[in-house]
Amino acid sequence: MRDIQSIDDLRRRAKRRLPAMVYDFIEGGALDELTLRRNREALEAQLLPQRVLVDTSQRHATASILGTRLDLPLVVSPMGLLTVCHPDADVAIARAAATSGSVFVHSPWSGCSLEEVTDAAPGRVWAQIAFWNDSSETERHIDRAEALGVETLVVAGDVAVSSKRDRDLRHGSGMPPRPPLRDVVDTAFHPGWVLRWLLGRRITWGTYRIDGRAIRMSEMDAWMDRNTNQAASWDDIARLRSRWKGNLVVKGVMTQADARLAIDHGTDGVFVSNHGGRQFDGQLATIEALPSVVDAVDGRAAVIMDGGIRRGSDIAKALSLGADAAAAGRPFALGLAAAGRPGVERAFDVLHDELLTVMGFLGVTRIEGLPESLCASHDLSDGIEAAR
Ligand SMILES: Cc1cc2nc3c(=O)[nH]c(=O)nc-3n(C[C@H](O)[C@H](O)[C@H](O)COP(=O)(O)O)c2cc1C
């Protein structure tokens, strides 16, 4: 894969291989995609202070988060419906995460079951759960996670409201999809994808079942309409906390108020995320929200941040601003679409190498040595401060 030197190279290859409706499902965001773009722009605006003449010959990026040792401080964010990218979907990503010394967060909206991914990557899977209207469904999910030895639950905090994603609506994406003619034609021009789709797993919903069988694509929308819980609250977190003995993380925390509530409700981790700009458009970038969340958490829980991580230097920026680990979604979905499991492994390798390189320029040999402040491009005095 010599032609894949960056996550953007993987994106380009994935774009060639996927029908436009699938590519847009992965890459797109809500409404005007302001927050999607802002995640990148705000990361790009952060600058790192170069140091010179420091012995950095022995660098490593190992880290530890919630009792799990990582070869690099990067976790795979939960992503639903990756079966549209590649039939191996979450299983391929979970395996790649395990061989790369990372952790895979399984999504309740995944096309693969929690059992499949824990089997593929034992000890390297965290489980995301959602508070469904039918609470026994959530309970069963937690029981399964417990039985499978999953140590960390990640609560989906920002899914009570369905977002509007214009790109998906234009493609007629839904469950089942109703694509316009131009998408049918475009899909026909991607015979590799069609073949993989026909020969590979059928797109079902991996985690939940109706009458003991997998939920079919045609049934997903109705299931969601029935079960999406718009009344989920911190009371649910309190109940979960008293029942779940493992690590508990809340995903979607973007404010100090929610960070404090998460701490008050006994969570072990706060996941700073705006869903990669896919849910609520017009809010801060995660790297902008991170420092105030870190302040509110004040060392009482682990902090993870995702949204726009595309370079190793982005991981360094998130950690310098107080995150204990970064996370990413699209880079791995794009790797999967570009080349299956090897594509995901390539994404990890690229980000790992880039992180080690930037650590060299920062004059640090371990993650703990990363600078504790950065400079935004519009305020050079911060940079001078950070360099002192
Ligand atoms: C295709 C796709 C599906 C996603 N599904 C979920 C999901 O099931 N649960 C969730 O909490 N977030 C979901 N997300 C958001 C990711 O967990 C993560 O927050 C986001 O991708 C981070 O931004 P990045 O893609 O720029 O790294 C999804 C993202 C993508 C791209």
Ligand as a Chemical Component Dictionary entry (heavy atoms), coordinates in Angstrom:
data_LIG
# 
_chem_comp.id                   LIG 
_chem_comp.type                 NON-POLYMER 
_chem_comp.pdbx_formal_charge   0 
_chem_comp.three_letter_code    LIG 
# 
loop_
_chem_comp_atom.comp_id 
_chem_comp_atom.atom_id 
_chem_comp_atom.alt_atom_id 
_chem_comp_atom.type_symbol 
_chem_comp_atom.charge 
_chem_comp_atom.model_Cartn_x 
_chem_comp_atom.model_Cartn_y 
_chem_comp_atom.model_Cartn_z 
_chem_comp_atom.pdbx_ordinal 
LIG C1  C1  C 0 -20.636 5.840  9.574  1  
LIG C2  C2  C 0 -20.674 6.352  10.976 2  
LIG C3  C3  C 0 -21.529 5.753  11.892 3  
LIG C4  C4  C 0 -21.563 6.220  13.220 4  
LIG N1  N1  N 0 -22.343 5.575  14.135 5  
LIG C5  C5  C 0 -22.290 5.936  15.442 6  
LIG C6  C6  C 0 -22.940 5.172  16.437 7  
LIG O1  O1  O 0 -23.532 4.146  16.161 8  
LIG N2  N2  N 0 -22.866 5.598  17.721 9  
LIG C7  C7  C 0 -22.176 6.745  18.072 10 
LIG O2  O2  O 0 -22.153 7.116  19.247 11 
LIG N3  N3  N 0 -21.528 7.472  17.128 12 
LIG C8  C8  C 0 -21.550 7.075  15.849 13 
LIG N4  N4  N 0 -20.822 7.767  14.929 14 
LIG C9  C9  C 0 -19.956 8.872  15.373 15 
LIG C10 C10 C 0 -18.584 8.315  15.805 16 
LIG O3  O3  O 0 -18.674 7.525  16.956 17 
LIG C11 C11 C 0 -17.601 9.430  16.110 18 
LIG O4  O4  O 0 -18.110 10.242 17.126 19 
LIG C12 C12 C 0 -17.245 10.292 14.891 20 
LIG O5  O5  O 0 -17.128 9.491  13.749 21 
LIG C13 C13 C 0 -15.937 11.022 15.175 22 
LIG O6  O6  O 0 -15.580 11.862 14.123 23 
LIG P1  P1  P 0 -14.569 11.441 12.954 24 
LIG O7  O7  O 0 -15.334 10.536 12.050 25 
LIG O8  O8  O 0 -14.223 12.729 12.340 26 
LIG O9  O9  O 0 -13.405 10.719 13.591 27 
LIG C14 C14 C 0 -20.764 7.317  13.596 28 
LIG C15 C15 C 0 -19.909 7.910  12.663 29 
LIG C16 C16 C 0 -19.846 7.425  11.373 30 
LIG C17 C17 C 0 -18.878 8.054  10.407 31 
# 
loop_
_chem_comp_bond.comp_id 
_chem_comp_bond.atom_id_1 
_chem_comp_bond.atom_id_2 
_chem_comp_bond.value_order 
_chem_comp_bond.pdbx_ordinal 
LIG C1  C2  SING 1  
LIG C2  C3  SING 2  
LIG C2  C16 DOUB 3  
LIG C3  C4  DOUB 4  
LIG C4  N1  SING 5  
LIG C4  C14 SING 6  
LIG N1  C5  DOUB 7  
LIG C5  C6  SING 8  
LIG C5  C8  SING 9  
LIG C6  O1  DOUB 10 
LIG C6  N2  SING 11 
LIG N2  C7  SING 12 
LIG C7  O2  DOUB 13 
LIG C7  N3  SING 14 
LIG N3  C8  DOUB 15 
LIG C8  N4  SING 16 
LIG N4  C9  SING 17 
LIG N4  C14 SING 18 
LIG C9  C10 SING 19 
LIG C10 O3  SING 20 
LIG C10 C11 SING 21 
LIG C11 O4  SING 22 
LIG C11 C12 SING 23 
LIG C12 O5  SING 24 
LIG C12 C13 SING 25 
LIG C13 O6  SING 26 
LIG O6  P1  SING 27 
LIG P1  O7  DOUB 28 
LIG P1  O8  SING 29 
LIG P1  O9  SING 30 
LIG C14 C15 DOUB 31 
LIG C15 C16 SING 32 
LIG C16 C17 SING 33 
# 
